[in-house]
């Protein structure tokens, strides 16, 4: 095998403080990085057996390791050839590298087509399936490239871009090259003027540019985190919407007699008293209720009752804090309601609220209702006391006669 390989491999790893957090950020990157190969959904992982592995499984695998001493290897593997079956190409490489290392590697890959050359991001857990530490060195890189090239040659796959020879260049391009050489762009002279440190920097820059062409730019993790947050918020919103649809789905009970059938629909907004009556019928084994409700419906009904009771208690606490209700009836007229006002006056504004002529907040509406109920009770009590006095006076007059 030639020392110049067509297959490309790049290796890095995450360990140390916050290693698990950085590992999960990398997994989100390889899934959600923009590109023509990604639709609205995330890319799928694959391994030695399965073609489509969900991110939940991969994240769970990462989180199953201890945070202390956590290690995850990151490989980028590119065949640099057209029409390569990336999954089979990577599977053969990972199987062979594991065989030669004598380890059963736990790895997951994601294909990217967002650059000129298709490539695959592979994550390898720092511990194999037998609990042995996994390491990669230069010899492993050579094995990966060698096995990759053997796959390409065996399948007769072509280079993505054939190297351009001097004979392929247009004559005008060759003329420009000669002009650059003559007018101060002498490459050999430029190389001689560079210090060893400058030469190393130039070589590093050239390698970096070659990697960009083959594998793409390094990820901007700040942008990635922002996109990930947006994606997570979208997923959370969809999850909440699904939960709400399931929570608010009504329960319909058909009450039937000899003459008529009456379907009655209950939902989360039904009055607390009716919900409690339905729960009592279910627990008592009412035949029509039992036929209409499952155990899951009974659990939802119980949750509706708990939520309504909690909301009712919270509303009562808020209403108890209301001492005055200020209503702006017009630009020059403001009405101030309180519990000490006349009962008929309070009822008048309650009717206006029910008709929609004024708008009260829920705590204000509850407070106004409580004031009216208190006034009504006081009025009934006074009426009973008056009648008792009148009856007592009548009895005294009759006894005197």
Residue pairs with C-beta under 8 A, 6 or more apart in sequence:
1 146
1 149
1 150
5 145
5 146
5 148
5 149
6 79
6 80
6 81
6 148
6 149
6 152
6 159
7 77
7 78
7 79
7 80
7 144
7 145
7 146
7 147
7 148
7 149
7 152
8 76
8 77
8 78
8 80
8 117
8 119
8 145
8 211
8 214
8 215
9 75
9 76
9 77
9 78
9 141
9 144
9 145
9 148
10 75
10 76
10 211
10 215
11 73
11 74
11 75
11 136
11 141
12 73
12 74
13 71
13 72
13 73
13 74
13 126
13 136
14 22
14 23
14 26
14 70
14 71
14 72
14 74
15 69
15 70
15 71
15 72
15 126
19 67
19 70
19 71
19 72
20 62
20 63
20 65
20 67
20 70
23 62
23 70
23 72
23 123
24 59
24 62
25 221
25 224
25 225
25 228
26 72
26 74
26 123
27 55
27 58
27 59
27 62
27 123
28 55
28 224
28 228
29 219
29 221
29 224
30 43
30 110
30 112
30 121
30 123
31 42
31 43
31 45
31 55
31 110
32 38
32 42
32 43
32 224
32 227
32 228
32 231
33 112
33 114
33 219
33 224
34 114
34 227
35 112
35 113
35 114
36 113
36 114
37 43
37 111
37 112
37 113
37 114
38 114
42 55
42 231
43 110
43 111
43 112
44 51
44 52
44 53
44 54
44 110
45 52
45 53
45 54
45 55
45 57
45 58
45 108
45 109
45 110
46 52
46 53
46 87
46 108
46 109
46 110
46 111
47 53
47 107
47 108
47 109
48 91
48 94
48 95
48 107
51 87
53 108
58 108
58 123
61 106
61 108
61 125
62 72
62 125
65 125
65 126
65 127
70 126
71 125
71 126
71 127
71 133
71 134
72 123
72 124
72 125
72 126
73 123
73 124
73 125
73 126
73 134
73 136
74 121
74 122
74 123
75 121
75 122
75 123
75 124
75 136
75 144
76 119
76 120
76 121
76 122
76 215
77 89
77 90
77 93
77 119
77 120
77 122
77 144
77 148
78 117
78 118
78 119
78 120
78 214
78 215
79 86
79 89
79 117
79 118
79 119
79 148
79 151
79 152
79 157
80 117
80 159
80 160
80 214
81 152
81 157
81 158
81 159
81 160
82 157
82 158
82 159
82 160
83 157
83 158
84 118
84 152
84 155
84 157
86 111
86 118
86 119
86 120
87 109
87 111
87 120
88 151
89 120
89 148
89 151
89 152
90 109
90 120
90 122
92 147
92 151
93 144
93 147
93 148
93 151
94 105
94 107
94 109
94 122
94 124
96 143
96 147
97 105
97 140
97 143
97 144
97 147
98 104
98 105
98 128
100 143
101 134
101 140
103 128
103 130
103 132
103 134
104 128
104 129
104 130
105 124
105 125
105 128
105 129
105 134
106 124
106 125
106 127
106 128
106 129
107 122
107 123
107 124
107 125
108 122
108 123
109 120
109 121
109 122
109 123
110 120
110 121
111 118
111 119
111 120
112 118
112 119
112 120
112 121
112 216
114 216
115 213
115 214
115 215
115 216
116 160
116 161
116 213
116 214
117 160
117 213
117 214
117 215
119 214
119 215
119 216
124 134
124 136
125 134
126 133
126 134
127 133
127 134
128 134
166 174
169 177
181 187
191 199
194 202
247 268
247 300
247 303
248 267
248 268
249 300
250 265
250 266
250 267
251 265
251 266
251 267
251 278
251 292
251 293
251 297
251 300
251 301
252 263
252 264
252 265
252 266
252 292
253 263
253 264
253 266
253 278
253 288
253 289
253 292
253 293
254 261
254 262
254 263
254 264
254 288
254 292
255 261
255 262
255 263
255 264
255 288
256 262
256 288
266 274
266 275
266 278
266 301
267 304
268 304
268 307
268 308
270 304
272 305
272 308
272 309
272 312
275 301
275 304
275 305
275 308
276 305
278 289
278 301
279 298
279 301
279 302
279 305
281 289
282 289
282 290
282 293
282 298
282 301
293 301
315 362
315 363
315 366
316 366
318 362
318 363
318 366
319 363
319 364
319 366
319 367
319 370
320 367
321 363
322 363
322 364
322 367
323 338
324 336
324 337
324 338
325 336
325 337
325 338
325 360
325 364
325 367
325 368
326 334
326 335
326 336
326 337
327 334
327 335
327 336
327 337
327 349
327 358
328 334
329 335
329 358
335 349
337 346
337 349
337 368
337 371
338 371
339 367
339 370
339 371
339 374
339 375
341 371
343 372
343 375
343 376
343 379
346 368
346 371
346 372
346 375
347 372
349 358
349 368
350 368
350 369
350 372
352 358
353 359
353 360
353 365
353 368
360 368
